[in-house]
Amino acid sequence: MGPNTRSVGLVALVLLAPLVGVAAAAGGHAGTAPPAAPTQSGPNPCVGTTADPPETPTVVSIQGAHAGEKTDAMVVSVRPSGAVLGVHNVGDHRWWAYDVDRLSNGNFLLATTRNRHTNIVELDAETGDHVTDRDFEGVHDTHDVDLVNGDELLMNDMGDERNRVLVYNLTREEVVWEYRFDEHTDRFPTSGGGPYGEDWTHNNDVEQVREGVIMVSVRNYDQVVAINRSTKETEWTLGEDDNAAVLNEQHNPDFITTEDGRATVLVADSLNDRVVEYTREGDEWNRTWVLRGGGLAEPRDADRLPNGNTLVVDRRGHRTVEVTPEGEVVWEVYTPWQPYDAERLGTPDESSGPAMTDTDAAGVREMTGHATFTDRGIQRCYEFLSNVTENRLVPEGGISTAATDADATIGSDTDRASPTVAASPAGTDSVLGEDDEGGGFPVAPVAGAAVVVIALGGAAVWYRSTGA
């Protein structure tokens, strides 16, 4: 089962020549209409603590819901000072914004929903345009998508009895592997989790931890599991159903390896209102680090940064914070409503820093140093973000300390010199495939079509020609 079929125009394949991408313009705003655009004559209303600003911007996806109402789903790029670099408002009949990752060509891969099915978008980092736009009408609700093995999308799917993890091959344009939870009820009995036939497992995150092994967060079973792609056997399990002392409806686990090679999982332990880290000792998991307190409310993402700090997305706190191993907040911005995922530009995807067992900070840490915002203050931040017209998600020509015309409205970053962050050069093609005429992808085989895969910057770029 694959995405819906759309007509395909002729795509010329030119080898050993400059490649030119095709971009589709992003849609307009969705959700509640905000008031008139605010001006920034004073401090940015979204800035919290900036005791030790990072060197590069941070990109955050915002799901878009508050107090039972639909709000704007957005991707927000924030400068080290807390000034807003740009905002991509998901819009265009899309509903939620979930996982966001940076691709090897500098663009962003974003999981969204549209008309009760999954929609995967590749965003141009410099313009916010949709370079590619793919509908998966047979996939109900994907919270996480990763580009793996050069030309495969690793995705979760939840919503009915087919709760599953799947791999969609971009070259073959079809699902080439799936793990259906309803075929493994010995491990995930229908008496557990949520209502069977609906949002049963709520598997909400996938990560290829090594070739052939996929880590999955099975939220409604309070478990993180590692699945062997070839055998579909479970290699290890962290947590157990209804044992909230270990995990309680978690999100976005990241896999880390200690210096001596032990498996470690850093996870946003959502309903326990904490971030927790476990390291494997033989056949057992030892809890090695806990971040709690400080108003943490259903965190949804936690990435270990190369400097040893942890970047935390606090869902119900409507903020994104960077915290030291000892629990001190050194950087904080508000990102309403219901932020989902964050990536620090210039660092590898997901977690790339040390396990806490390799530091002196293991143990239980209370979060300190955070700002105190009122509900009205967070609302003002939302109104501000909803009216940002700059779509750029990476700085022009790298990260500059010079204020621009856009900075005068969005907030300048003049307090810290920062290194250049590589961006997608003009004319660089999508790593996910061409979006012909600005519409959806070609998604089904065409008689007589030829498919060619070209290695480009470590990623696979695929083209197709509909000619004989």
C-alpha positions as CSV (number, residue, x, y, z in Angstrom):
1,M,0.0,0.0,0.0
2,G,1.5,3.4,-1.0
3,P,0.4,7.0,-1.4
4,N,-2.2,8.2,-3.8
5,T,-1.4,8.4,-7.5
6,R,-0.9,11.7,-9.3
7,S,-0.2,12.4,-12.9
8,V,3.4,12.8,-13.8
9,G,4.8,15.3,-16.2
10,L,7.9,14.7,-18.2
11,V,11.1,15.0,-16.1
12,A,14.3,15.3,-18.1
13,L,17.2,13.4,-16.7
14,V,20.6,15.2,-17.3
15,L,23.7,13.5,-16.0
16,L,26.9,15.3,-15.1
17,A,25.1,18.7,-15.3
18,P,23.9,21.1,-12.6
19,L,20.7,19.9,-11.0
20,V,17.8,22.2,-10.5
21,G,15.1,21.6,-7.9
22,V,11.5,22.4,-8.3
23,A,9.7,24.1,-5.4
24,A,6.1,24.5,-4.6
25,A,5.0,27.5,-2.6
26,A,3.9,26.8,0.9
27,G,0.3,27.4,2.0
28,G,-1.0,30.2,4.1
29,H,-2.0,30.3,7.8
30,A,-4.3,27.8,9.3
31,G,-6.1,27.7,12.6
32,T,-7.3,30.6,14.8
33,A,-6.9,34.0,13.2
34,P,-4.5,36.1,15.3
35,P,-4.8,39.8,15.9
36,A,-2.9,42.5,14.0
37,A,0.8,41.9,13.6
38,P,2.8,43.0,16.7
39,T,5.8,45.2,16.4
40,Q,9.0,44.4,18.3
41,S,10.0,47.7,19.9
42,G,11.0,45.9,23.1
43,P,12.2,42.4,24.0
44,N,11.0,39.5,22.0
45,P,7.9,38.2,23.8
46,C,9.1,34.6,23.3
47,V,12.5,34.9,25.0
48,G,13.0,33.3,28.4
49,T,16.4,32.6,29.9
50,T,19.5,33.3,27.8
51,A,22.3,32.8,30.3
52,D,24.5,31.0,27.8
53,P,23.1,31.2,24.3
54,P,24.1,28.5,21.8
55,E,26.2,29.2,18.8
56,T,23.6,28.3,16.1
57,P,19.9,28.6,15.6
58,T,17.3,26.1,16.8
59,V,14.4,24.8,14.7
60,V,11.2,23.7,16.5
61,S,8.0,22.2,15.2
62,I,4.8,23.2,16.9
63,Q,1.9,20.8,16.7
64,G,-0.8,23.5,17.1
65,A,-3.5,23.1,19.8
66,H,-4.5,24.9,22.9
67,A,-7.4,24.6,25.3
68,G,-9.3,22.3,23.0
69,E,-8.9,24.7,20.0
70,K,-6.9,24.4,16.8
71,T,-4.0,26.8,16.6
72,D,-1.4,27.4,14.0
73,A,0.9,24.5,13.3
74,M,4.4,25.9,12.6
75,V,8.1,25.3,12.1
76,V,10.0,28.1,13.9
77,S,13.7,28.9,13.6
78,V,15.1,30.8,16.6
79,R,18.4,32.6,16.7
80,P,20.8,32.1,19.6
81,S,19.6,35.4,21.2
82,G,16.0,34.2,21.2
83,A,15.2,36.4,18.2
84,V,13.0,34.7,15.6
85,L,14.8,34.0,12.4
86,G,11.7,32.8,10.5
87,V,8.4,30.9,10.7
88,H,6.9,28.4,8.3
89,N,3.2,28.2,8.9
90,V,2.1,24.7,7.9
91,G,-1.3,25.9,6.6
92,D,-2.5,24.7,3.2
93,H,-5.2,22.4,4.7
94,R,-2.7,20.6,6.9
95,W,-3.6,20.0,10.5
96,W,-0.7,19.0,12.7
97,A,3.1,19.5,12.6
98,Y,5.2,16.7,14.1
99,D,8.8,15.6,13.6
100,V,11.3,17.9,11.8
101,D,14.7,16.8,10.7
102,R,17.5,18.5,8.7
103,L,18.4,16.6,5.5
104,S,21.9,16.3,4.0
105,N,21.1,18.9,1.3
106,G,20.2,21.5,4.1
107,N,16.4,21.3,3.7
108,F,14.0,20.1,6.3
109,L,11.9,16.9,6.4
110,L,8.5,17.5,8.2
111,A,5.8,15.0,9.1
112,T,2.3,16.6,8.9
113,T,-1.3,15.4,8.5
114,R,-3.9,16.4,5.9
115,N,-7.5,15.2,5.5
116,R,-6.9,12.4,8.1
117,H,-3.9,11.0,6.4
118,T,-0.1,11.5,6.5
119,N,1.6,14.2,4.5
120,I,5.4,14.4,4.3
121,V,6.9,17.6,3.2
122,E,10.4,18.7,2.3
123,L,10.9,22.4,3.1
124,D,13.4,24.6,1.4
125,A,15.5,25.9,4.3
126,E,16.0,29.3,2.7
127,T,12.5,30.1,1.4
128,G,10.1,27.8,3.3
129,D,8.7,26.5,0.0
130,H,7.6,22.9,-0.4
131,V,10.3,21.3,-2.5
132,T,8.4,18.0,-2.3
133,D,4.9,17.2,-1.0
134,R,3.8,13.6,-0.7
135,D,0.4,12.3,0.5
136,F,0.2,8.9,2.1
137,E,-3.6,8.2,2.0
138,G,-3.1,4.7,3.3
139,V,-1.1,5.9,6.3
140,H,-3.4,7.4,9.0
141,D,-1.1,9.4,11.4
142,T,2.7,9.6,11.2
143,H,4.4,11.4,14.0
144,D,7.9,10.6,13.0
145,V,9.6,10.1,9.6
146,D,13.4,9.5,9.0
147,L,15.3,9.3,5.7
148,V,17.4,6.1,6.1
149,N,19.6,4.0,3.8
150,G,19.7,6.7,1.2
151,D,16.3,6.3,-0.4
152,E,13.9,5.0,2.3
153,L,11.4,6.7,4.5
154,L,11.1,5.0,7.9
155,M,7.7,6.0,9.4
156,N,5.3,5.1,12.1
157,D,1.6,4.7,11.4
158,M,-1.2,4.7,14.0
159,G,-4.9,5.0,14.1
160,D,-6.6,1.6,13.6
161,E,-5.9,-2.1,14.2
162,R,-3.0,-1.9,11.6
163,N,-0.9,0.2,14.0
164,R,2.5,-0.4,12.4
165,V,6.0,0.7,11.5
166,L,6.8,0.9,7.8
167,V,9.5,1.5,5.3
168,Y,8.6,3.3,2.1
169,N,11.2,3.0,-0.7
170,L,11.4,6.2,-2.7
171,T,13.1,4.5,-5.7
172,R,10.5,1.7,-5.9
173,E,7.7,3.9,-4.8
174,E,6.2,1.4,-2.5
175,V,6.1,0.0,1.0
176,V,8.9,-2.5,1.2
177,W,8.7,-3.5,4.8
178,E,6.2,-3.2,7.7
179,Y,5.9,-4.4,11.3
180,R,2.2,-4.7,12.2
181,F,1.5,-4.8,15.9
182,D,-1.7,-6.8,15.4
183,E,0.5,-9.6,14.2
184,H,2.5,-9.6,17.4
185,T,-0.2,-9.7,20.1
186,D,1.9,-12.1,22.1
187,R,4.0,-9.1,22.9
188,F,1.4,-6.4,22.6
189,P,-1.9,-8.0,23.7
190,T,-5.1,-6.3,22.6
191,S,-6.2,-6.1,26.2
192,G,-3.4,-3.6,26.8
193,G,-2.7,-0.2,25.3
194,G,-5.5,1.9,24.1
195,P,-8.8,0.9,22.4
196,Y,-8.1,-1.8,19.9
197,G,-9.1,-0.8,16.4
198,E,-8.5,2.8,17.1
199,D,-5.4,4.5,18.5
200,W,-4.3,1.2,20.0
201,T,-0.5,1.3,20.4
202,H,0.1,5.0,19.7
203,N,3.6,4.1,18.4
204,N,4.9,7.6,18.1
205,D,8.6,7.5,17.2
206,V,11.0,5.4,15.1
207,E,14.8,5.5,14.8
208,Q,17.2,3.2,12.9
209,V,19.8,2.6,15.7
210,R,22.0,0.5,13.4
211,E,21.5,-1.1,10.1
212,G,18.7,-3.6,10.3
213,V,17.5,-2.6,13.8
214,I,14.7,-0.1,14.4
215,M,13.9,1.4,17.8
216,V,10.2,2.2,18.3
217,S,8.4,4.1,21.0
218,V,5.1,2.2,21.8
219,R,3.5,4.9,24.0
220,N,0.3,3.2,25.1
221,Y,2.4,0.2,26.3
222,D,4.9,2.4,28.2
223,Q,7.7,0.7,26.2
224,V,10.6,1.4,23.9
225,V,11.5,-1.7,21.8
226,A,14.2,-2.6,19.3
227,I,13.0,-4.6,16.4
228,N,15.1,-6.6,14.0
229,R,14.0,-5.7,10.5
230,S,14.9,-9.1,9.0
231,T,13.3,-11.4,11.7
232,K,10.8,-8.9,13.2
233,E,12.0,-10.2,16.6
234,T,12.3,-7.9,19.5
235,E,16.0,-7.5,20.5
236,W,15.3,-5.6,23.7
237,T,12.5,-3.9,25.6
238,L,12.7,-0.9,27.9
239,G,9.7,-0.6,30.2
240,E,6.4,-2.5,30.5
241,D,2.7,-1.8,30.2
242,D,1.3,0.2,33.1
243,N,4.6,0.3,35.0
244,A,4.8,4.1,35.2
245,A,7.8,3.9,37.5
246,V,9.9,3.2,34.4
247,L,8.1,5.0,31.6
248,N,4.7,6.6,31.4
249,E,3.4,7.3,27.8
250,Q,6.8,8.5,26.6
251,H,7.8,10.3,23.4
252,N,10.8,10.5,21.1
253,P,13.5,8.2,22.6
254,D,17.0,8.7,21.3
255,F,19.6,6.0,21.2
256,I,23.1,6.8,22.6
257,T,26.1,4.5,23.0
258,T,28.4,4.9,26.0
259,E,32.2,5.1,25.6
260,D,32.5,1.4,26.4
261,G,29.7,0.5,23.9
262,R,26.6,0.1,26.2
263,A,23.2,0.9,24.8
264,T,21.6,4.0,26.3
265,V,18.2,5.5,25.7
266,L,17.3,9.2,26.4
267,V,13.6,9.7,26.5
268,A,11.0,12.3,27.1
269,D,9.0,10.5,29.8
270,S,5.9,12.6,29.1
271,L,3.3,11.7,31.8
272,N,5.9,11.5,34.5
273,D,6.8,15.1,33.6
274,R,10.5,14.3,33.3
275,V,13.3,13.5,31.0
276,V,15.0,10.2,31.9
277,E,18.0,8.2,30.7
278,Y,18.6,4.4,30.9
279,T,21.8,2.5,30.3
280,R,21.8,-1.2,29.6
281,E,23.9,-3.4,31.9
282,G,23.7,-7.0,30.6
283,D,20.1,-7.8,30.3
284,E,18.9,-5.0,32.6
285,W,18.3,-1.3,32.3
286,N,19.7,1.1,34.9
287,R,18.2,4.5,35.3
288,T,21.3,6.8,35.1
289,W,19.9,10.3,34.8
290,V,16.6,12.1,35.5
291,L,15.7,15.7,34.8
292,R,12.5,16.8,36.6
293,G,10.9,19.9,38.3
294,G,11.1,23.4,37.0
295,G,7.6,23.2,35.7
296,L,8.2,20.4,33.2
297,A,4.9,19.4,31.9
298,E,4.6,16.5,29.4
299,P,8.0,16.9,27.6
300,R,7.9,15.5,24.1
301,D,11.5,15.6,22.9
302,A,15.0,15.5,24.4
303,D,18.2,15.6,22.4
304,R,21.7,15.3,23.9
305,L,23.8,18.0,22.3
306,P,27.5,17.6,21.6
307,N,28.4,19.9,24.5
308,G,26.7,17.5,26.9
309,N,23.6,19.7,27.5
310,T,20.1,18.5,26.7
311,L,17.7,20.3,24.4
312,V,14.2,19.7,25.8
313,V,10.8,20.3,24.1
314,D,8.3,20.9,26.9
315,R,4.8,20.3,25.4
316,R,2.5,21.7,28.1
317,G,5.1,24.3,29.1
318,H,5.0,25.5,25.5
319,R,8.7,26.1,25.5
320,T,12.0,24.8,24.3
321,V,14.9,24.7,26.8
322,E,18.6,23.8,26.9
323,V,19.6,22.3,30.2
324,T,23.1,21.5,31.6
325,P,23.8,18.0,32.9
326,E,23.3,19.5,36.4
327,G,19.8,20.7,35.5
328,E,20.4,24.4,35.0
329,V,18.5,26.1,32.2
330,V,21.0,28.1,30.1
331,W,18.7,28.9,27.1
332,E,14.9,29.1,26.9
333,V,12.3,30.2,24.4
334,Y,8.6,29.9,24.4
335,T,7.1,28.0,21.4
336,P,3.3,27.8,21.7
337,W,1.1,25.9,21.4
338,Q,2.3,22.4,22.0
339,P,5.9,22.2,20.6
340,Y,6.7,18.7,19.3
341,D,10.3,18.4,18.1
342,A,13.5,20.5,18.1
343,E,16.8,20.4,16.2
344,R,19.9,22.5,16.9
345,L,21.4,23.5,13.6
346,G,25.0,22.5,13.0
347,T,24.6,19.3,15.1
348,P,23.7,15.8,14.0
349,D,20.1,14.7,13.9
350,E,18.7,13.5,17.2
351,S,21.2,13.0,20.1
352,S,24.9,13.3,19.4
353,G,26.3,14.0,22.8
354,P,27.6,11.8,25.6
355,A,25.7,9.4,27.8
356,M,25.5,10.7,31.4
357,T,27.3,7.6,32.7
358,D,30.4,9.1,30.9
359,T,30.1,12.3,32.8
360,D,30.0,13.3,36.5
361,A,26.4,14.4,36.4
362,A,24.5,11.0,36.6
363,G,21.7,11.0,39.1
364,V,18.4,12.9,39.7
365,R,18.6,16.6,38.8
366,E,16.1,19.3,39.5
367,M,15.6,21.8,36.7
368,T,16.5,25.4,37.8
369,G,17.1,28.8,36.3
370,H,14.0,28.9,34.1
371,A,11.9,32.0,33.4
372,T,8.4,32.5,34.8
373,F,5.8,33.3,32.1
374,T,2.2,34.1,32.5
375,D,-0.5,32.6,30.3
376,R,-0.9,36.0,28.7
377,G,2.8,36.2,28.1
378,I,2.8,32.9,26.2
379,Q,-0.3,34.0,24.3
380,R,1.6,37.2,23.2
381,C,4.4,35.0,22.0
382,Y,1.9,32.9,19.9
383,E,0.4,36.0,18.4
384,F,3.9,37.2,17.6
385,L,4.9,34.0,15.9
386,S,1.7,33.7,13.9
387,N,2.3,37.0,12.3
388,V,6.0,36.6,11.3
389,T,6.1,36.8,7.5
390,E,9.8,35.7,7.0
391,N,9.8,32.0,6.0
392,R,13.6,31.5,6.1
393,L,14.7,28.8,8.5
394,V,18.4,29.2,8.1
395,P,20.4,32.5,8.1
396,E,21.2,34.0,4.7
397,G,24.8,33.3,3.9
398,G,25.3,31.7,7.3
399,I,24.8,33.1,10.8
400,S,25.5,36.8,10.8
401,T,25.6,39.3,13.7
402,A,24.4,42.1,11.4
403,A,20.8,43.1,11.7
404,T,18.7,43.1,8.5
405,D,15.4,44.6,7.6
406,A,13.8,41.4,8.6
407,D,15.6,41.5,11.9
408,A,14.1,44.9,12.7
409,T,10.7,43.2,12.7
410,I,11.5,39.7,13.9
411,G,14.3,40.5,16.4
412,S,18.0,40.9,15.7
413,D,20.8,38.7,16.9
414,T,23.5,41.1,17.6
415,D,24.7,39.8,20.9
416,R,26.8,36.9,19.9
417,A,29.1,36.1,17.0
418,S,28.4,32.7,15.5
419,P,30.0,30.4,13.0
420,T,28.4,29.8,9.6
421,V,25.8,27.0,9.3
422,A,25.8,25.2,6.0
423,A,22.6,25.8,4.0
424,S,21.2,24.3,0.9
425,P,23.0,26.0,-2.1
426,A,20.8,27.5,-4.8
427,G,19.7,24.9,-7.2
428,T,20.4,21.9,-5.0
429,D,17.8,19.2,-5.6
430,S,15.6,17.4,-3.1
431,V,17.0,14.3,-1.5
432,L,13.4,12.9,-1.6
433,G,12.6,13.3,-5.3
434,E,11.3,15.9,-7.7
435,D,7.9,17.5,-7.0
436,D,6.7,17.9,-10.6
437,E,4.9,21.2,-11.3
438,G,4.7,22.0,-7.7
439,G,2.2,19.4,-6.9
440,G,2.4,16.0,-5.2
441,F,5.1,13.4,-5.9
442,P,4.6,10.8,-8.7
443,V,3.6,7.9,-6.4
444,A,2.8,4.9,-8.6
445,P,4.8,3.1,-11.3
446,V,4.2,4.4,-14.8
447,A,4.4,2.0,-17.8
448,G,7.7,2.4,-19.5
449,A,9.1,4.7,-16.8
450,A,12.8,4.7,-16.0
451,V,14.1,5.4,-12.6
452,V,17.7,6.5,-12.0
453,V,19.3,7.0,-8.6
454,I,22.2,9.3,-8.4
455,A,24.4,9.7,-5.3
456,L,24.6,13.3,-4.3
457,G,26.3,14.4,-1.2
458,G,25.8,11.1,0.6
459,A,22.1,11.0,-0.2
460,A,20.1,9.4,-3.0
461,V,18.4,11.7,-5.4
462,W,15.9,10.0,-7.7
463,Y,14.4,11.1,-11.0
464,R,12.0,9.4,-13.3
465,S,11.3,9.8,-16.9
466,T,7.9,8.8,-18.3
467,G,9.3,8.3,-21.7
468,A,9.7,4.9,-23.3
